[in-house]
Amino acid sequence: MPVPVPVPDRSGGAGRDRPAPWLALGKIAEGAGESSRDEKQRFYRMARRSATETAAILDILDRRQAVAASVLAPALALLERVVAMLARLAGA
């Protein structure tokens, strides 16, 4: 049986009031909108960190049996591809 998972309150942290998946999407968009190579890479590095944080959240949900395996497997596969893409874009 799924166990409810509390959502952490991020209101106290330097503008981090959105969950990691939303932060990753926002940083990808910001990076794409930058013209400076250094700024693009900086935003893509931030997006990569948020994407890996999202994977950690999914791992917690899996351990708490709060997400179906049919949802988890494709989500993790997509995240793996996104993190690899962001690593290349960030110049890692």
N, C-alpha and C positions, 0 to 999 in steps of 0.2 A: 504494500500500500504506500502511495507517495506521501512523503513527509513535507509539510509546509516549510518553505525556506524564507527566512526574513531577508528583506532587502536592506543593505547597509545604508545608513544615513551619510551621504557624502557632502552635506551642506557646509560642513566645517572646513573642507579642504579646498584651497586655492581654485575655486571655480569648477571643481569636479562634482557638479551636482547631477550629472548624467551617468547612466551605467556605461561600462566599458564598451559594449557594442556600438552605442551611439557616439562615443568619443572617437572610436576607430573610424567610423564613417565620416565624421566631421573633419578629422585630421587628414584623411585621404583627399577629401574635397579641397581643403585648404592647401595641401601640397600641390594639387593639380592646378590651383589658381595662382600659384607663385611663379614669378619669372626667374628669380635668382636660384641657381643650382643649390647653393648652400641651404637656402630656406626650404626649398622643396625637400631636400634630404632630411632636414630637421623635422619637418612635419611627418614625413614617411616613417622616421624612427619612432616618433610619438605614436603614430597609428599602429606600428608593429607591436609596441609595448601594450597598447590597449587590446589588440587582437590576441596576444598571448594571455592577457588577463581574462579575456572572454573564455579562452580554452580552459583556464583554471576554474572559472565559475561553472562551466559545463561539467568539469570533473567532479566538483563538489555536488552538483545536482545529481550526477550519476551515482555517486556514493550514497546519497540520501534517497536514492530511488525516486527522484522527483521528476525524472524525464524518461520517456520511453526510448528504448534502444533504437527503434525505427526512426526517431527524431535525432538522437545523439550522433549516430554514426555518420550520416551525411553532413551534419553541422560541423563535426570535427574534421572531416575530410575537406570541406570547403575552407575552414579556418587554416588548415595546414597549407593549402594553396595560396590563400591570402597572405599569410605570414611569409611564405617563400617569395611571393611577388614583392611585398614591401621590403624585404631584405635586399632584393636586387635594386629596387628603386632608391633605397636609402644608401646604396653604395657599400653595403656590408660585405 
